[in-house]
């Protein structure tokens, strides 16, 4: 195992930060699998699972069972980790510019596409190497203005040439689920069976250029531009490890076992455990609909994440105790209630829950900001 410490320039004189990457296997080996946690710095189930995974990787390395190149960044957001307000971590956005740490990653196809004209031939493997080199060159030349810009670039410097990218997050209260493109259905199926995901939300273009999509969208865009000369080699996903309160060593150790099963399934390690679960149920991200609070007040639930619901079914209530008024939270579509907000109070217009269904109900930017 090799540990790499990447310096990040601080936001003010006399301050610095660092980003830590851990490597197993040889850096030329394939597949290259990258895993990170804590990009939203108030979400800790993923980092704890990666802590346990790294112990399993140490044992695999000692046994000569690392066949690929595995990179783990357990805490991917040193900026967000240091930003607290009134004794609570902010986590999702930076305090300087209110930027979502998981949006706005560089569009590698736009940055590198013109430079690939006339450079792609009939050999797919050679084309992959050429495209990855162009991505690396574009990142090296990218303009950095803020510390969030720098964090985005430093993260992608370790991922632009990866075969598989796993970005570990969690929700407020939720079942295990993940977001992925439709490009690599076999790997998506394996991921669901290894992690025990209830739901796979599939979409090729969800908007916002989140970290996972910044690794799949460029290949799709280049394939549209250059045709079959461009393969589809990268699989990238956002894994939602249930809710913010689901942090325990017992759960994290089981999640690490699932990740080892996935690494074995894609050929990055040998001798790993077999998948223990059935496949996730795949539904379109455009079929996931959010219920918005019609009034502010106290939030109570009569349902739990994971429940199957029908459109119009009562899921809970919002109560304005001062006005002695109560309104129903109802299912906005039929399907799986896969997430609920953590807080027991809300403002009018605030999103309270999501239900995933098979019917396309939305278009445009599909991710919550």
CORRA-V853158 format. One record per residue. BURIAL is 1 if it has 16 or more other ideal C-beta (glycine too) atoms within 10 Angstrom, else 0. Layout:
# CORRA-V853158
BURIAL  BURIAL
This chain:
# CORRA-V853158
0  0  0  0  0  0  0  1  0  0  1  0  0  0  0  0  1  0  1  0  1  1  1  1  1  0  0  0  0  0  1  1  1  1  1  1  1  1  1  1  1  1  1  1  1  1  1  1  1  1  1  1  1  1  0  1  1  0  0  1  0  0  0  0  1  1  1  1  1  1  1  1  1  1  1  1  1  1  1  1  1  0  1  0  0  0  0  0  1  1  1  1  1  1  0  0  0  0  1  1  1  1  1  1  1  1  0  1  1  0  1  1  1  0  0  1  0  0  0  1  0  0  0  0  0  0  1  1  0  1  1  1  1  1  1  1  0  1  1  0  0  1  0  0  0  0  1  1  1  1  1  1  1  1  1  1  1  1  1  1  1  1  1  1  1  1  1  1  1  1  1  1  1  1  1  1  1  1  1  1  1  0  1  1  0  0  1  1  1  1  1  1  1  1  1  1  1  1  1  1  1  1  1  0  1  1  0  1  1  1  1  1  1  1  1  1  1  1  1  1  1  1  1  0  0  1  0  0  1  1  0  0  1  1  1  1  1  1  1  1  1  1  1  1  0  1  1  0  0  0  1  1  1  0  1  1  1  1  1  1  1  1  1  1  1  1  0  1  1  0  0  1  1  0  1  0  0  0  0  1  1  1  1  1  1  1  1  1  1  1  1  0  1  0  0  0  1  0  1  0  1  0  1  0  1  1  1  0  1  0  0  0  1  0  1  1  0  1  1  0  0  0  0  0  0  0  0  0  1  1  1  1  1  1  1  1  1  1  1  1  1  0  0  0  0  1  0  0  0  1  0  1  1  1  1  1  1  0  0  0  0  0  0  0  0  1  1  0  0
